[in-house]
Amino acid sequence: MLQSYNRGQITNREVGDLIWKNFFQGKLTYLHWNKGLEMAPTIGEQGGTLLVRKLPTADPFFMRRVLVGDVVVMKDPEKSDNYLVRRLAAVEGYEMSSTDEKDEPFVLEKDKCWVLSDNETLKPKEANDSRTFGPVPMSNIVGRVLYCLRNAVDHGRVQNRSMVVGAPVEEFTGRRKDFSN
């Protein structure tokens, strides 16, 4: 169906329809319900509805779209039907060291990442993050969380990229390893 436009103008309704179709009908973003204590206080103890920016899986440069400190939705490495919401704590090339002397330091391999829950009151096994299941493939990340709706009066943008590289993170610390020397 062809439409005629006056001097190339698009109506507000057409702009609204375009935004609705591309952002809220699954092409660029989608809604994800998160439950559990792992991401409290960022998401909230009761969970919330999250607006997630999809990451194109065919894009080899998609890593540029998620950075250390971003809250991401990822495939659960232990249950492939489930999705987890966690904070990206380290990416390939980061040297990981533990506060537990029994654990050997290691460098994250190519296309691997380390994710952590935000809830500092949970023990590592309760948090269900990389301290439990180890490094995960970057391809497990399906989107970056943009917005959280906890309830009608408690909602807002999700704080991304807030972690300081090299700062202690629970039991593991991640620092970018310099391979140029």
N, C-alpha and C positions, 0 to 999 in steps of 0.2 A: 504494500500500500504506500503510495507516494503522498507526501504532505508538502504543501506549499508554505514557504516561510517569507515573511516580510523582511527584506534587506538582511537575510541571514540570521534573524533573531530566533531564539529558541525560548519557548514560554517557561515560566517557573514550574509549571506542572510537568513539562517534559524533562526538565533538569531533575526534579524530584523523582520522577519515574526512573530515570537513568541511574541516580544514586541508589534508589531502592533495589533495582535489579542487580547492580554490580556489587554493592557492598553487603546487602542484607539477604540476598538470595543465594549465597554460596559461591560466587565467582571469586571474590577477593577476600571475603571474611566469612566467618560462621560463628554461631553461638555454641558454647560448650558449657555444660553444667559440671561444676567441680564440687566435690564433697570431701570431707575429712579435715583433720587438724594439721596436716603436713605444711600447708602454706599460710597458716595463721601467723601473724595478723594481716598479711598482705591481702589474702582473699577473704578471711573471716572464718571463725570456727564453725559456723553453720553452713559454710560453702557459699556459692554464688554462681550467677550466670556470667560467663566471660565472653567478651567480644574478642575473637582471635583472628589475626591476620595470617592467612594461609601462606605457606612457603612453597614455591613451585619445586616439585621434586626433580624435574628435568633440568633445572637451572644449576649448572656446576658452580656458580658463584653465589649460591643462596646463603653461604656462610656470611657474606657481607651484610645480610639482612638480620642476622641474630648476632649479638655481641655478648661478651661476658657481662653478666649482671642482668640480662633480660630474663623475664619470666616466660617460659615456653610450655607448649603442649607437646608431649612426645608419646610415642608408642611405649607401652610398658614392656621392658625387656624380658620380664618373667611370664606375663600373660598377654599374648599378642592381640587379644580382643579388647584389652583395656587401654586407656590413655591416662597419663599422669601429667600433672602440672607441677613444674619444678623450676628453680632458678639455675640458669647456666652459669657455672662457677669457673670452668676452665675449658680450654679447647686444645687442639693438637699443639705440641711444642711446650706446653706448660709442664714444669717439674712439680710433681706431687710428693709431699712428705707428710708423714703422720706424726702425731704427738705420742703414739705408741711406739716404743723403741723396737718392738718385734717386727714392725712393718718396714720394709725396705722402700726408699724413695724410688720413684719411677717417673718417666717422661711420657705424657700422653702421645700415643701414636697418631699417624695421619688419619684424618676423618673420625677421630674419637673425641668425646667430650665428657665432662664431669658435671653432674647436676646435683643440687642439694635442695632440701626443703628449707623454708624460711623459719619454721617453728623451732626455736632454740631450746625449748623445754623438752622436746622429744629426744629419746635416746636414738642412736644411729639405726638400730634394727627397727624401731617404731617408725622412723622417718621414711623408710622405703625409698632411698635415694642411692647415689653412687657409692656411698659408704657401705651399703648392703650388697648391691649387684655389680659394682665396679664401673669402669668406663663404658659408655654406650656409643654406638655409631651416630654420627651427625645426621644420617639419613632417618633416624628415628624421630627427629624433631619435625613436627608437621606444621607448627605455627607459633607466632609470638603473641602473647596476651597484651591487648591494648587497654581494655576497659573492664571493670568489674561492677556488676549490679548485685549487691548483697540483699537489699530490699528497696522499697520505694523511696526511702529518704537517705539511705546509705549506699552511695555509688560514686564512682569516679575513675579517673585514669589509674592504671597500674604503674607503679614506680619501676622503671626499667633502667638498666645500666648504672645501678647504684653501688655495686660492689667495687671496692678498690683492689686492683690487682696487687697481689703480694700480701694482703691483709689476712690474718688468721680466719679460717672458716671452719668452725667446729673442730673436728679432729684432723682435717687436712688443710694444707696451705698450698695454693697454686701460684707459681711464678713462671713467667715466660722464660724459657731456656734460650740463651743466645748461642746459635750454632755457627755464627760468623767467625769465631776465633779459631 
